[in-house]
Amino acid sequence: MGIIFDKPLIGVVMCQNFIGSHAGQTVHNKYLDAIVLAGGVPLPLPHQLMQAPHLLENSMTVLDGILLTGSPSNIEPWHYGEDGREAHADPARDRLAFGLITHATGKKMPMFGICRGLQELVVANGGALHRQLHMTHLFQEHREDDALPLEKQYAPVHDVLPEVDGMLSQLLGSAEPFAVNSLHGQGIRETGPLLRVEARAPDGLIEAVSLPKHPFSLAVQWHPEWHSDRDPISRRLFTAFIHAAVCYHKEKQP
Ligand SMILES: N[C@@H](CCC(=O)NCCCC(=O)O)C(=O)O
C-alpha cells in the first residue's frame, strides 16, 4: 500500500450529535488541532465502522494511533455491570470506542484517552465508574460550571499528583504535582485488573492510568488538548503520543 502520509494517521472517536435537525457525528477542533500540532494527521472515525464485520479491523490497518476524546455523554452503565440508564448516553460511541480499544490493545497500537476516553479505557479493561461523583461525598467538585465562559470552564482547578516511577512521571521527567482543568461528573471507581494508576487528584480520585506492556496507552481525566499549543505538559503528552505512533507506523511497514 502506498504511503499516503509522511505523518502518522490518528483515528479520532466522534460523538453522536444533532447538526440542526439532522443526526450527525462531531468532534471538537481542539482535539484535531492538538494532533496536527504534535505532527500527526487526525482521521475522525464514524460510528458506522461497527456496522459490518471486519470493517473496523480492516480500517485500523491504515491507522497508527487512536485518540479517545472527551464527551458530555456517559458510558451506558451495563458495560460495567450496573443497572439503569444514562440521561445523556451515546451507545454507538460506546461500541466504537470499545471496539477500537480491543483492536488497538491486541495490535499494541498507541492509544491516548481524554476524560470520557479515560473512562472508556478503564471500563474496557474491567473497571467501573462512580456515576455521580458529587453524590458520593468522597471527592471535591470535579464538574465544570457550564454557565461560565469556556476559558474559565477549562481553566486549571486542581493539582494532579503523578505516581513516582510511573509512565506519566517518567514521560514528564518529574513526579511533581501540576494543575489541570476538570470537566467531568463521573470518575474511576475501580481500574480493573490490568491498568496502572498514573496520577491522582488531592482528594484521591484517579486522574490518569496506563496499560502496562504496551508502548503507549495513556489516559487522563483532564483536558490536555485545551490550549495544547501553550501548555508545556500538554505538548509533551501529545508529542510522546505522536512519537509512539511514528514508531508504530515504522514497525508495521513490510
Ligand atoms: N461524560 C463524562 C466525561 C466528561 C467529558 O468528557 N467532558 C468533556 C466534554 C467536552 C470536551 O470534550 O471538552 C463525565 O461527565 O464524567
The ligand as a MOL file (V3000), in Angstrom:
LIG
                    3D

  0  0  0     0  0            999 V3000
M  V30 BEGIN CTAB
M  V30 COUNTS 16 15 0 0 0
M  V30 BEGIN ATOM
M  V30 1 N -19.3820 12.4770 30.4950 0
M  V30 2 C -18.2250 12.0850 31.2890 0
M  V30 3 C -16.9410 12.5890 30.6200 0
M  V30 4 C -16.8780 14.0950 30.6440 0
M  V30 5 C -16.0970 14.7180 29.4930 0
M  V30 6 O -15.5060 14.0520 28.6520 0
M  V30 7 N -16.1550 16.0590 29.4540 0
M  V30 8 C -15.6210 16.8470 28.3610 0
M  V30 9 C -16.7310 17.2060 27.3760 0
M  V30 10 C -16.3690 18.3310 26.4280 0
M  V30 11 C -14.9800 18.1830 25.7860 0
M  V30 12 O -14.7590 17.2010 25.0540 0
M  V30 13 O -14.1130 19.0410 26.0340 0
M  V30 14 C -18.3350 12.6310 32.7050 0
M  V30 15 O -19.1760 13.5370 32.9260 0
M  V30 16 O -17.5550 12.1770 33.5690 0
M  V30 END ATOM
M  V30 BEGIN BOND
M  V30 1 1 1 2
M  V30 2 1 2 3
M  V30 3 1 2 14
M  V30 4 1 3 4
M  V30 5 1 4 5
M  V30 6 2 5 6
M  V30 7 1 5 7
M  V30 8 1 7 8
M  V30 9 1 8 9
M  V30 10 1 9 10
M  V30 11 1 10 11
M  V30 12 2 11 12
M  V30 13 1 11 13
M  V30 14 2 14 15
M  V30 15 1 14 16
M  V30 END BOND
M  V30 END CTAB
M  END
